[in-house]
Amino acid sequence: MNILIKPVITEKMTAEAESLNRFGFVVDRTANKIEIKKAVEETYDVTVESVRTMVCIGKKRTRGTKSGFISGMTKTYKKAIVTLSEGDTIDFYSNI
C-alpha cells in the first residue's frame, strides 16, 4: 500500500519548510500518524518529530457547458504536516 501520494508544494508550505522545518504530503485516507511517520522516514531518510493530519472535504463545483450546467464534487483527501528534527530536510526539487 502506498501511503504517501504526493507532496504539497505551495507558497505557504514552502514558507513553513524554510522557517519551521515542516513539510506537507497528501496521504492515503486510511493511514494513521504512525504509518505516515514510518513512510516518511523510510522514503526520505530523515527523523520525524511530529505528524499532524487533517481530512480536507471535497467542495461542490458547478460549471457551465454548451449542454447546460454540470454539478459535481472535488475529491476528499487527507493531508499530513510532518515536522522534521533539527538538521534534517527534504529536497523535492532534486529529481527535476
Secondary structure by P-SEA (a helix, b strand, c coil): ccccccccccaaaaaaaaccbbbbbbccccccaaaaaaaaaaaccccccbbbbbbbbbbbbbbbccccbbbbbcccbbbbbbbbcccccccccccc
